[in-house]
Amino acid sequence: MSVKIVIKPNTYFDSVSLMSISTRANKLDGVEQAFVAMATEMNKGVLKNLGLLTPELEQAKNGDLMIVINGKAGADNEQLLVEIEELFNTKAQSGS
């Protein structure tokens, strides 16, 4: 399992936007599982159930954005991160 974790401190997005981005991220080629959410206790619980909660993620604050990418074998998680971050840009440009 190849997991990439990014925590963006004090970066807020509403839950509807993050669910949309997370859904689209999970459809990217090379993604086994992607989780994009605010670092709430509830979302950390979901990560724990998925077996993806790390000490780093446990320390994230409620106002932090978590991006967790579990890439498929041979996937380039750095490139997947770039593609997921582009989903944020697409969302911002669309104004929805």
MMTF fields as JSON, N, C-alpha, C and O atoms, coordinates in Angstrom:
{
  "mmtfVersion": "1.0.0",
  "mmtfProducer": "UNKNOWN",
  "numBonds": 383,
  "numAtoms": 384,
  "numGroups": 96,
  "numChains": 1,
  "numModels": 1,
  "chainsPerModel": [1],
  "groupsPerChain": [96],
  "chainIdList": ["A"],
  "bondAtomList": [4, 2, 8, 6, 12, 10, 16, 14, 20, 18, 24, 22, 28, 26, 32, 30, 36, 34, 40, 38, 44, 42, 48, 46, 52, 50, 56, 54, 60, 58, 64, 62, 68, 66, 72, 70, 76, 74, 80, 78, 84, 82, 88, 86, 92, 90, 96, 94, 100, 98, 104, 102, 108, 106, 112, 110, 116, 114, 120, 118, 124, 122, 128, 126, 132, 130, 136, 134, 140, 138, 144, 142, 148, 146, 152, 150, 156, 154, 160, 158, 164, 162, 168, 166, 172, 170, 176, 174, 180, 178, 184, 182, 188, 186, 192, 190, 196, 194, 200, 198, 204, 202, 208, 206, 212, 210, 216, 214, 220, 218, 224, 222, 228, 226, 232, 230, 236, 234, 240, 238, 244, 242, 248, 246, 252, 250, 256, 254, 260, 258, 264, 262, 268, 266, 272, 270, 276, 274, 280, 278, 284, 282, 288, 286, 292, 290, 296, 294, 300, 298, 304, 302, 308, 306, 312, 310, 316, 314, 320, 318, 324, 322, 328, 326, 332, 330, 336, 334, 340, 338, 344, 342, 348, 346, 352, 350, 356, 354, 360, 358, 364, 362, 368, 366, 372, 370, 376, 374, 380, 378],
  "bondOrderList": [1, 1, 1, 1, 1, 1, 1, 1, 1, 1, 1, 1, 1, 1, 1, 1, 1, 1, 1, 1, 1, 1, 1, 1, 1, 1, 1, 1, 1, 1, 1, 1, 1, 1, 1, 1, 1, 1, 1, 1, 1, 1, 1, 1, 1, 1, 1, 1, 1, 1, 1, 1, 1, 1, 1, 1, 1, 1, 1, 1, 1, 1, 1, 1, 1, 1, 1, 1, 1, 1, 1, 1, 1, 1, 1, 1, 1, 1, 1, 1, 1, 1, 1, 1, 1, 1, 1, 1, 1, 1, 1, 1, 1, 1, 1],
  "groupList": [{"groupName": "MET", "atomNameList": ["N", "CA", "C", "O"], "elementList": ["N", "C", "C", "O"], "formalChargeList": [0, 0, 0, 0], "bondAtomList": [1, 0, 2, 1, 3, 2], "bondOrderList": [1, 1, 2], "singleLetterCode": "M", "chemCompType": "L-PEPTIDE LINKING"}, {"groupName": "SER", "atomNameList": ["N", "CA", "C", "O"], "elementList": ["N", "C", "C", "O"], "formalChargeList": [0, 0, 0, 0], "bondAtomList": [1, 0, 2, 1, 3, 2], "bondOrderList": [1, 1, 2], "singleLetterCode": "S", "chemCompType": "L-PEPTIDE LINKING"}, {"groupName": "VAL", "atomNameList": ["N", "CA", "C", "O"], "elementList": ["N", "C", "C", "O"], "formalChargeList": [0, 0, 0, 0], "bondAtomList": [1, 0, 2, 1, 3, 2], "bondOrderList": [1, 1, 2], "singleLetterCode": "V", "chemCompType": "L-PEPTIDE LINKING"}, {"groupName": "LYS", "atomNameList": ["N", "CA", "C", "O"], "elementList": ["N", "C", "C", "O"], "formalChargeList": [0, 0, 0, 0], "bondAtomList": [1, 0, 2, 1, 3, 2], "bondOrderList": [1, 1, 2], "singleLetterCode": "K", "chemCompType": "L-PEPTIDE LINKING"}, {"groupName": "ILE", "atomNameList": ["N", "CA", "C", "O"], "elementList": ["N", "C", "C", "O"], "formalChargeList": [0, 0, 0, 0], "bondAtomList": [1, 0, 2, 1, 3, 2], "bondOrderList": [1, 1, 2], "singleLetterCode": "I", "chemCompType": "L-PEPTIDE LINKING"}, {"groupName": "PRO", "atomNameList": ["N", "CA", "C", "O"], "elementList": ["N", "C", "C", "O"], "formalChargeList": [0, 0, 0, 0], "bondAtomList": [1, 0, 2, 1, 3, 2], "bondOrderList": [1, 1, 2], "singleLetterCode": "P", "chemCompType": "L-PEPTIDE LINKING"}, {"groupName": "ASN", "atomNameList": ["N", "CA", "C", "O"], "elementList": ["N", "C", "C", "O"], "formalChargeList": [0, 0, 0, 0], "bondAtomList": [1, 0, 2, 1, 3, 2], "bondOrderList": [1, 1, 2], "singleLetterCode": "N", "chemCompType": "L-PEPTIDE LINKING"}, {"groupName": "THR", "atomNameList": ["N", "CA", "C", "O"], "elementList": ["N", "C", "C", "O"], "formalChargeList": [0, 0, 0, 0], "bondAtomList": [1, 0, 2, 1, 3, 2], "bondOrderList": [1, 1, 2], "singleLetterCode": "T", "chemCompType": "L-PEPTIDE LINKING"}, {"groupName": "TYR", "atomNameList": ["N", "CA", "C", "O"], "elementList": ["N", "C", "C", "O"], "formalChargeList": [0, 0, 0, 0], "bondAtomList": [1, 0, 2, 1, 3, 2], "bondOrderList": [1, 1, 2], "singleLetterCode": "Y", "chemCompType": "L-PEPTIDE LINKING"}, {"groupName": "PHE", "atomNameList": ["N", "CA", "C", "O"], "elementList": ["N", "C", "C", "O"], "formalChargeList": [0, 0, 0, 0], "bondAtomList": [1, 0, 2, 1, 3, 2], "bondOrderList": [1, 1, 2], "singleLetterCode": "F", "chemCompType": "L-PEPTIDE LINKING"}, {"groupName": "ASP", "atomNameList": ["N", "CA", "C", "O"], "elementList": ["N", "C", "C", "O"], "formalChargeList": [0, 0, 0, 0], "bondAtomList": [1, 0, 2, 1, 3, 2], "bondOrderList": [1, 1, 2], "singleLetterCode": "D", "chemCompType": "L-PEPTIDE LINKING"}, {"groupName": "LEU", "atomNameList": ["N", "CA", "C", "O"], "elementList": ["N", "C", "C", "O"], "formalChargeList": [0, 0, 0, 0], "bondAtomList": [1, 0, 2, 1, 3, 2], "bondOrderList": [1, 1, 2], "singleLetterCode": "L", "chemCompType": "L-PEPTIDE LINKING"}, {"groupName": "ARG", "atomNameList": ["N", "CA", "C", "O"], "elementList": ["N", "C", "C", "O"], "formalChargeList": [0, 0, 0, 0], "bondAtomList": [1, 0, 2, 1, 3, 2], "bondOrderList": [1, 1, 2], "singleLetterCode": "R", "chemCompType": "L-PEPTIDE LINKING"}, {"groupName": "ALA", "atomNameList": ["N", "CA", "C", "O"], "elementList": ["N", "C", "C", "O"], "formalChargeList": [0, 0, 0, 0], "bondAtomList": [1, 0, 2, 1, 3, 2], "bondOrderList": [1, 1, 2], "singleLetterCode": "A", "chemCompType": "L-PEPTIDE LINKING"}, {"groupName": "GLY", "atomNameList": ["N", "CA", "C", "O"], "elementList": ["N", "C", "C", "O"], "formalChargeList": [0, 0, 0, 0], "bondAtomList": [1, 0, 2, 1, 3, 2], "bondOrderList": [1, 1, 2], "singleLetterCode": "G", "chemCompType": "PEPTIDE LINKING"}, {"groupName": "GLU", "atomNameList": ["N", "CA", "C", "O"], "elementList": ["N", "C", "C", "O"], "formalChargeList": [0, 0, 0, 0], "bondAtomList": [1, 0, 2, 1, 3, 2], "bondOrderList": [1, 1, 2], "singleLetterCode": "E", "chemCompType": "L-PEPTIDE LINKING"}, {"groupName": "GLN", "atomNameList": ["N", "CA", "C", "O"], "elementList": ["N", "C", "C", "O"], "formalChargeList": [0, 0, 0, 0], "bondAtomList": [1, 0, 2, 1, 3, 2], "bondOrderList": [1, 1, 2], "singleLetterCode": "Q", "chemCompType": "L-PEPTIDE LINKING"}],
  "groupTypeList": [0, 1, 2, 3, 4, 2, 4, 3, 5, 6, 7, 8, 9, 10, 1, 2, 1, 11, 0, 1, 4, 1, 7, 12, 13, 6, 3, 11, 10, 14, 2, 15, 16, 13, 9, 2, 13, 0, 13, 7, 15, 0, 6, 3, 14, 2, 11, 3, 6, 11, 14, 11, 11, 7, 5, 15, 11, 15, 16, 13, 3, 6, 14, 10, 11, 0, 4, 2, 4, 6, 14, 3, 13, 14, 13, 10, 6, 15, 16, 11, 11, 2, 15, 4, 15, 15, 11, 9, 6, 7, 3, 13, 16, 1, 14, 1],
  "groupIdList": [1, 2, 3, 4, 5, 6, 7, 8, 9, 10, 11, 12, 13, 14, 15, 16, 17, 18, 19, 20, 21, 22, 23, 24, 25, 26, 27, 28, 29, 30, 31, 32, 33, 34, 35, 36, 37, 38, 39, 40, 41, 42, 43, 44, 45, 46, 47, 48, 49, 50, 51, 52, 53, 54, 55, 56, 57, 58, 59, 60, 61, 62, 63, 64, 65, 66, 67, 68, 69, 70, 71, 72, 73, 74, 75, 76, 77, 78, 79, 80, 81, 82, 83, 84, 85, 86, 87, 88, 89, 90, 91, 92, 93, 94, 95, 96],
  "secStructList": [7, 3, 3, 3, 3, 3, 3, 3, 6, 6, 7, 7, 7, 7, 2, 2, 2, 2, 2, 2, 2, 2, 2, 2, 2, 6, 6, 1, 6, 6, 3, 3, 3, 3, 3, 3, 3, 3, 7, 7, 2, 2, 2, 2, 2, 2, 2, 2, 2, 2, 6, 7, 7, 7, 2, 2, 2, 2, 6, 7, 7, 6, 6, 7, 3, 3, 3, 3, 3, 3, 3, 7, 6, 6, 7, 7, 2, 2, 2, 2, 2, 2, 2, 2, 2, 2, 2, 2, 2, 2, 2, 2, 2, 2, 6, 7],
  "xCoordList": [0.851, 0.0, 0.896, 1.77, 0.673, 1.432, 0.512, -0.396, 0.75, -0.151, 0.582, 1.694, -0.059, 0.443, -0.506, -1.723, 0.062, -0.734, -0.31, 0.877, -1.293, -1.04, -2.021, -3.226, -1.495, -2.331, -2.078, -0.945, -3.149, -3.05, -3.66, -4.881, -2.796, -3.29, -4.19, -3.949, -5.22, -6.129, -6.618, -6.637, -7.007, -7.528, -8.931, -9.104, -9.928, -11.313, -12.003, -11.894, -12.706, -13.641, -14.896, -14.816, -16.05, -17.291, -17.399, -16.79, -18.181, -18.266, -18.845, -18.446, -19.768, -20.351, -19.283, -19.19, -18.478, -17.392, -16.395, -15.952, -16.046, -15.059, -15.583, -14.82, -16.87, -17.44, -17.369, -17.054, -17.659, -17.592, -16.165, -15.936, -15.206, -13.807, -13.34, -12.644, -13.71, -13.314, -13.875, -13.174, -15.121, -15.74, -14.985, -14.689, -14.673, -13.943, -12.516, -11.989, -11.888, -10.529, -10.487, -9.524, -11.524, -11.566, -11.742, -11.544, -12.109, -12.272, -11.01, -10.966, -9.978, -8.738, -8.007, -7.995, -7.399, -6.6, -5.463, -4.767, -5.276, -4.195, -4.592, -3.799, -5.809, -6.264, -6.988, -7.975, -6.485, -7.182, -8.246, -9.395, -7.837, -8.735, -8.206, -7.021, -9.071, -8.719, -9.724, -10.918, -9.227, -10.076, -9.68, -8.549, -10.608, -10.367, -11.425, -12.614, -10.982, -11.948, -11.262, -10.036, -12.08, -11.572, -11.188, -11.718, -10.256, -9.713, -10.583, -10.097, -11.858, -12.758, -12.586, -12.055, -13.036, -12.943, -13.738, -13.311, -14.883, -15.689, -14.915, -14.89, -14.291, -13.539, -12.307, -11.932, -11.68, -10.554, -11.039, -10.32, -12.253, -12.838, -13.044, -12.823, -13.47, -13.625, -12.265, -12.148, -11.239, -9.895, -9.419, -8.776, -9.735, -9.357, -10.023, -9.38, -11.314, -12.04, -11.479, -11.536, -10.937, -10.338, -8.904, -8.295, -8.373, -6.999, -5.977, -4.83, -6.392, -5.512, -5.135, -4.421, -5.598, -5.294, -3.87, -3.506, -3.082, -1.693, -1.55, -2.435, -0.45, -0.225, -0.236, -0.723, 0.298, 0.296, -1.136, -1.436, -2.004, -3.401, -4.13, -4.992, -3.791, -4.412, -4.145, -4.976, -2.981, -2.593, -3.21, -3.151, -3.8, -4.395, -5.543, -6.26, -5.7, -6.735, -8.011, -7.976, -9.126, -10.423, -10.395, -11.087, -9.61, -9.556, -8.583, -8.367, -7.986, -7.008, -7.679, -8.61, -7.192, -7.66, -6.76, -5.535, -7.361, -6.603, -6.816, -7.944, -5.715, -5.779, -4.999, -3.797, -5.687, -5.064, -5.262, -6.386, -4.146, -4.191, -3.555, -2.388, -4.315, -3.809, -3.759, -4.774, -2.559, -2.411, -2.349, -1.913, -2.79, -2.667, -1.191, -0.36, -0.871, 0.51, 1.072, 0.459, 2.237, 2.891, 2.426, 2.973, 1.433, 0.917, 1.89, 2.581, 1.934, 2.762, 1.892, 1.121, 2.026, 1.179, 1.412, 0.494, 2.632, 2.897, 2.085, 1.526, 2.02, 1.223, -0.267, -1.021, -0.682, -2.086, -2.438, -3.534, -1.509, -1.743, -1.927, -2.816, -1.096, -1.23, -2.616, -3.271, -3.057, -4.371, -5.504, -6.491, -5.367, -6.397, -6.412, -7.482, -5.246, -5.206, -5.81, -6.379, -5.694, -6.338, -7.865, -8.56, -8.382, -9.826, -10.296, -11.4, -9.466, -9.798, -9.838, -10.731, -8.866, -8.819, -10.019, -10.599, -10.396, -11.565, -12.812, -13.656, -12.933, -14.075, -14.121, -15.188, -12.956, -12.909, -13.263, -13.951, -12.798, -13.062, -14.519, -15.066, -15.149, -16.544, -17.489, -18.628, -16.992, -17.811, -18.909, -19.818, -18.832, -19.857, -19.28, -20.008],
  "yCoordList": [-1.174, 0.0, 1.237, 1.384, 2.105, 3.338, 4.508, 4.825, 5.149, 6.207, 7.547, 7.651, 8.557, 9.938, 10.739, 10.688, 11.483, 12.293, 13.745, 14.067, 14.613, 16.052, 16.693, 16.453, 17.502, 18.279, 19.747, 20.224, 20.445, 21.876, 22.638, 22.725, 23.193, 23.883, 25.071, 25.807, 25.232, 26.384, 26.605, 27.732, 25.53, 25.595, 25.01, 23.795, 25.878, 25.433, 25.304, 26.177, 24.205, 23.994, 23.39, 22.617, 23.737, 23.18, 21.696, 21.224, 20.982, 19.526, 19.09, 18.052, 19.852, 19.483, 19.54, 18.634, 20.599, 20.715, 19.576, 18.983, 19.273, 18.222, 16.843, 16.007, 16.593, 15.305, 15.171, 14.099, 16.245, 16.234, 15.99, 15.176, 16.692, 16.519, 15.11, 14.483, 14.608, 13.261, 12.207, 11.262, 12.364, 11.43, 11.437, 10.381, 12.632, 12.735, 12.206, 11.599, 12.433, 11.942, 10.419, 9.831, 9.784, 8.319, 7.714, 6.512, 8.523, 8.041, 8.214, 7.77, 8.858, 9.066, 7.743, 6.888, 7.588, 6.392, 6.3, 7.285, 5.144, 4.913, 5.061, 4.759, 5.521, 5.714, 4.464, 4.03, 3.902, 2.811, 3.41, 2.969, 4.423, 5.112, 6.526, 6.715, 7.507, 8.898, 9.431, 9.142, 10.207, 10.79, 12.248, 12.559, 13.138, 14.578, 15.161, 15.154, 15.671, 16.135, 17.027, 17.067, 17.734, 18.502, 17.521, 16.413, 17.953, 17.069, 17.055, 17.302, 16.767, 16.648, 15.27, 14.351, 15.141, 13.839, 12.78, 11.63, 13.164, 12.213, 11.72, 10.52, 12.63, 12.231, 11.409, 10.497, 11.725, 10.908, 9.496, 8.52, 9.392, 8.079, 7.275, 6.065, 7.952, 7.275, 6.764, 5.623, 7.61, 7.181, 5.99, 5.08, 6.001, 4.876, 3.596, 2.549, 3.68, 2.508, 2.015, 0.822, 2.936, 2.564, 2.05, 1.578, 2.145, 1.731, 2.734, 2.375, 4.004, 5.028, 6.12, 7.056, 6.017, 7.046, 6.858, 5.784, 7.908, 7.891, 8.868, 9.695, 8.782, 9.761, 11.206, 12.11, 11.413, 12.743, 13.253, 14.404, 12.403, 12.789, 12.979, 13.85, 12.169, 12.312, 13.692, 14.228, 14.272, 15.575, 16.753, 17.886, 16.504, 17.588, 18.227, 17.558, 19.526, 20.298, 20.378, 20.146, 20.704, 20.79, 21.685, 21.402, 22.756, 23.696, 23.312, 24.082, 22.125, 21.664, 20.783, 20.033, 20.891, 20.046, 18.824, 18.949, 17.645, 16.4, 15.868, 15.786, 15.512, 14.81, 13.517, 13.54, 12.401, 11.092, 10.299, 10.095, 9.856, 9.122, 7.759, 7.659, 6.726, 5.359, 4.946, 4.585, 5.007, 4.692, 3.198, 2.419, 2.82, 1.426, 1.1, 2.001, -0.187, -0.614, 0.046, 0.004, 0.651, 1.293, 2.708, 3.366, 3.194, 4.549, 5.583, 5.327, 6.742, 7.862, 8.772, 9.585, 8.626, 9.399, 10.9, 11.687, 11.305, 12.739, 13.28, 14.374, 12.512, 12.934, 12.905, 13.777, 11.912, 11.861, 13.077, 13.625, 13.499, 14.693, 15.919, 16.734, 16.051, 17.167, 17.144, 18.181, 15.965, 15.838, 16.174, 16.797, 15.769, 16.08, 17.58, 18.173, 18.19, 19.635, 20.392, 21.468, 19.851, 20.458, 20.409, 21.285, 19.389, 19.317, 20.499, 21.006, 20.936, 22.124, 23.356, 24.193, 23.465, 24.611, 24.62, 25.675, 23.454, 23.343, 23.781, 24.49, 23.359, 23.722, 25.234, 25.841, 25.848, 27.294, 28.068, 29.087, 27.594, 28.285, 28.172, 29.089, 27.055, 26.862, 27.705, 27.969, 28.124, 28.96, 28.217, 28.832, 26.876, 26.101, 25.33, 24.624],
  "zCoordList": [0.0, 0.0, 0.0, 0.855, -0.952, -1.095, -0.767, -1.535, 0.378, 0.831, 0.866, 1.383, 0.31, 0.336, 1.212, 1.034, 2.168, 3.087, 2.966, 3.011, 2.813, 2.809, 3.779, 3.71, 4.674, 5.587, 5.272, 5.324, 4.945, 4.646, 5.821, 5.947, 6.683, 7.876, 7.537, 6.58, 8.342, 8.226, 6.801, 6.307, 6.153, 4.784, 4.793, 4.881, 4.703, 4.836, 3.483, 2.622, 3.323, 2.216, 2.824, 3.779, 2.278, 2.82, 2.464, 1.504, 3.252, 3.118, 1.778, 1.249, 1.223, -0.073, -1.161, -1.989, -1.162, -2.14, -1.976, -2.96, -0.732, -0.481, -0.861, -1.345, -0.649, -1.074, -2.588, -3.105, -3.291, -4.75, -5.227, -6.122, -4.63, -5.011, -4.673, -5.472, -3.513, -3.097, -4.05, -4.411, -4.451, -5.4, -6.72, -7.279, -7.216, -8.482, -8.344, -9.275, -7.19, -6.955, -6.984, -7.477, -6.46, -6.439, -7.823, -7.998, -8.807, -10.181, -11.019, -12.166, -10.458, -11.206, -11.404, -10.519, -12.576, -12.845, -11.835, -11.59, -11.26, -10.315, -8.856, -7.964, -8.604, -7.22, -6.736, -7.33, -5.658, -4.97, -4.046, -4.029, -3.281, -2.349, -2.149, -1.875, -2.283, -1.984, -0.978, -1.055, -0.045, 0.995, 1.133, 1.507, 0.834, 0.9, 1.825, 1.506, 2.983, 3.982, 5.006, 5.106, 5.757, 6.882, 7.994, 8.074, 8.847, 9.882, 11.138, 12.242, 10.96, 12.111, 12.744, 12.121, 13.969, 14.64, 13.877, 13.785, 13.335, 12.57, 11.344, 11.07, 10.614, 9.424, 9.784, 9.047, 10.904, 11.367, 11.705, 11.487, 12.236, 12.515, 11.247, 11.227, 10.185, 8.895, 8.422, 7.973, 8.525, 8.124, 8.957, 8.435, 10.24, 11.102, 10.614, 10.532, 10.289, 9.784, 8.457, 8.159, 7.659, 6.374, 6.537, 5.577, 7.756, 8.003, 7.492, 7.228, 7.352, 6.793, 7.797, 7.441, 9.031, 10.024, 10.543, 11.021, 10.441, 10.904, 12.072, 12.295, 12.818, 13.889, 13.368, 14.046, 12.176, 11.564, 11.376, 11.691, 10.869, 10.663, 11.989, 12.104, 12.988, 14.308, 14.897, 15.63, 14.579, 15.12, 14.369, 14.847, 13.203, 12.414, 13.188, 13.931, 13.0, 13.698, 12.86, 11.652, 13.494, 12.81, 11.579, 10.6, 11.607, 10.49, 9.401, 8.466, 9.504, 8.516, 7.466, 7.761, 6.257, 5.16, 5.062, 5.073, 4.966, 4.8, 3.388, 2.9, 2.748, 1.47, 1.667, 1.931, 1.538, 1.729, 0.446, -0.013, -0.122, -1.385, -1.176, -0.796, -1.421, -1.43, -2.896, -3.492, -3.463, -4.877, -5.133, -4.285, -6.312, -6.732, -6.933, -7.047, -6.974, -7.181, -8.436, -9.503, -8.294, -9.428, -9.71, -10.596, -8.982, -9.215, -8.652, -7.667, -9.281, -8.834, -7.965, -8.476, -6.657, -5.743, -5.853, -5.625, -6.202, -6.382, -7.555, -7.477, -8.641, -9.795, -9.458, -9.889, -8.697, -8.278, -7.424, -7.541, -6.567, -5.754, -6.645, -6.402, -7.667, -8.611, -9.251, -9.362, -9.669, -10.31, -9.337, -9.727, -8.09, -7.093, -6.805, -6.673, -6.706, -6.48, -7.658, -7.472, -8.86, -10.028, -9.898, -10.412, -9.215, -8.984, -8.133, -8.332, -7.191, -6.394, -7.285, -7.156, -8.192, -9.102, -10.03, -10.288, -10.534, -11.407, -10.653, -11.203, -9.39, -8.552, -8.354, -8.438, -8.09, -7.854, -9.117, -9.048, -10.267, -11.522, -11.937, -12.55, -11.609, -12.004, -11.153, -11.539, -9.981, -9.108, -8.387, -7.829, -8.392, -7.687, -6.548, -5.849]
}
